[in-house]
Amino acid sequence: MSVRAVIVDDEPLARDLIREYLQEYPEIRVVAECSNGRQAIEAINTHAPDLVFLDVQMPGLGGFDVLEALDYPPYIIFSTAHDDFALQAFETGAVDYLLKPYNRGRFRKAVERVLEQHRLRQDPSERLAALLEARQTPHLEQLFVRDGDKIVPVRAGDILWVEAAGDYSKLYTEARSYLCNLGIGALEARLDPARFARVHRSALIALSALEHLLSDGEGGYVATLRNRAQVRVSRSYAPKIRDAIL
């Protein structure tokens, strides 16, 4: 099993540390190192790595800006000296979030998580087993949300789109919006992927509510829903939404 990696960090010492820790994994080959977001976008889209070690805060384009500009989503291990981006990082589908300064043991845990996921993707029999297990997970047909002093049900079929709201999610229906106590990542995992698609790190849409897509001129789209709401489809999620509707 071979894993191609890109290291992105504006601090040379941080890049050196990752490279040093990676010596323990001969199956991981570093194909590029980048000190800023623009270099990262070019390197990732050129080399198509399996894994990216990505700093959150860099001069110019930060880590989340880089994700928005990628042609496809690799495994992401974020690293930063700030803990207040963790929720946002996991909502983008990141495998792990390394808080600087981290030690070799913590780094090893993050890398092993990537290698396990990569192995499942590469091993047809285990990948099939994982898919079958996922199919057995019941999808939410309705959610209970707070509405003033009451707890009320919202049918999944009535949801037009979902917006991240910190630790919560905001559900939009034809009539109104509701605050749900599930984060958008957890909600995505529980909703039927045949009916809902992630279109942005902070948004999901119901495919049945989609009226049309309009190119934003940067590789993404603006999705117009049947209630006339407009939701941004980021460049990194554009191929997924095209596959879902074509």
Stockholm file with secondary structure:
# STOCKHOLM 1.0

chainA/1-246         MSVRAVIVDDEPLARDLIREYLQEYPEIRVVAECSNGRQAIEAINTHAPDLVFLDVQMPGLGGFDVLEALDYPPYIIFSTAHDDFALQAFETGAVDYLLKPYNRGRFRKAVERVLEQHRLRQDPSERLAALLEARQTPHLEQLFVRDGDKIVPVRAGDILWVEAAGDYSKLYTEARSYLCNLGIGALEARLDPARFARVHRSALIALSALEHLLSDGEGGYVATLRNRAQVRVSRSYAPKIRDAIL
#=GR chainA/1-246 SS CCEEEEEECSCHHHHHHHHHHHTTCTTEEEEEEESSHHHHHHHHHHHCCSEEEEESCCSSSCHHHHHHTCSSCCEEEEEESCGGGHHHHHHTTCSEEEESSCCHHHHHHHHHHHHHHHHHHHCHHHHHHHHHHHHHSCCCSEEEEEETTEEEEEEGGGCCEEEEETTEEEEECSSCEEEESSCHHHHHHHSCTTTEEEEETTEEEEGGGEEEEEECSSSCEEEEETTSCEEEECTTTHHHHHHHHC
#=GC SS_cons         CCEEEEEECSCHHHHHHHHHHHTTCTTEEEEEEESSHHHHHHHHHHHCCSEEEEESCCSSSCHHHHHHTCSSCCEEEEEESCGGGHHHHHHTTCSEEEESSCCHHHHHHHHHHHHHHHHHHHCHHHHHHHHHHHHHSCCCSEEEEEETTEEEEEEGGGCCEEEEETTEEEEECSSCEEEESSCHHHHHHHSCTTTEEEEETTEEEEGGGEEEEEECSSSCEEEEETTSCEEEECTTTHHHHHHHHC
//
